[in-house]
Amino acid sequence: MLHLKLIAKGNVQGVGFRAFVIRIGSSLNLLGCAKNLPDGSVEIIAEGTKEKLGEFLRRIKFREPNGISVEFLETVEEKEISKPLFASFSVAY
């Protein structure tokens, strides 16, 4: 199982981006959270298989609903984990 920490920049706060991320993550049976950061970006933590995380990233980058614009998506951490740190995919505050 992989653990990814991502930072999304662009028009990602106040437009439903966290809910969009959670819908995608949940539909792929991933675990993690999405959290607004003070600088206007969103931190995403996602856990799951390499294949499902790849699909997750593809959907976030290329299926932007109205108002959402991900201009930059950076992976800031990627590591193997033996058991998940999250029980579901949710919004973190």
C-alpha positions in Angstrom: 0.0 0.0 0.0 1.2 3.5 -0.9 0.8 6.7 1.0 0.9 10.0 -1.0 0.9 13.5 0.1 0.0 16.0 -2.6 -0.4 19.8 -2.8 -2.9 21.2 -5.3 -2.6 24.8 -6.4 -4.9 26.9 -8.6 -8.5 27.7 -8.1 -9.0 25.0 -5.5 -10.6 26.7 -2.5 -14.2 27.7 -2.2 -15.2 25.8 -5.4 -16.0 22.3 -4.1 -12.5 20.9 -4.8 -12.2 19.0 -1.5 -15.6 17.4 -2.1 -14.6 16.5 -5.7 -11.4 14.9 -4.3 -13.3 12.9 -1.7 -15.8 11.6 -4.3 -13.0 10.4 -6.5 -11.0 8.9 -3.7 -14.1 7.1 -2.2 -15.2 5.8 -5.6 -11.7 4.2 -6.0 -11.8 2.8 -2.4 -8.9 4.9 -1.4 -8.3 6.3 2.1 -7.1 9.8 3.1 -8.2 13.4 3.5 -8.2 16.8 1.8 -7.4 20.0 3.7 -7.4 23.7 2.8 -4.1 25.4 3.6 -3.6 29.0 4.5 -1.8 29.9 1.3 -4.9 28.9 -0.9 -3.7 25.5 -1.8 -5.2 22.1 -0.8 -3.2 19.3 0.8 -4.4 15.8 -0.2 -3.3 12.6 1.5 -4.3 9.4 -0.3 -3.6 5.8 0.5 -4.1 2.7 -1.7 -2.6 0.6 -4.4 -0.3 2.1 -7.0 -2.8 1.5 -9.8 -5.7 3.1 -8.0 -3.6 6.1 -6.9 -2.5 6.5 -10.6 -6.2 6.7 -11.6 -6.9 9.1 -8.7 -4.2 11.5 -9.9 -5.4 11.2 -13.5 -9.0 12.1 -12.6 -8.0 15.0 -10.4 -5.8 16.5 -13.1 -8.1 16.0 -16.1 -11.7 16.1 -14.9 -12.1 19.5 -13.5 -15.8 20.4 -12.8 -17.0 24.0 -13.2 -15.0 26.5 -11.2 -12.2 24.2 -10.3 -8.8 24.7 -11.9 -5.8 22.6 -10.8 -2.9 24.5 -12.2 -0.2 22.5 -10.3 -0.3 19.2 -8.5 2.9 18.3 -6.6 3.7 15.0 -4.9 5.5 16.0 -1.8 5.7 12.6 -0.1 5.4 9.0 -1.4 6.1 6.0 0.8 5.1 2.4 1.3 3.1 1.7 4.4 2.1 -1.7 5.9 -1.3 -0.5 7.1 -3.5 2.5 6.4 -3.5 5.6 8.6 -7.0 6.5 7.7 -10.4 4.7 7.9 -12.1 6.6 5.1 -11.6 9.5 2.7 -12.8 12.8 4.3 -12.3 16.5 4.7 -9.7 17.5 7.3 -9.9 20.8 9.1 
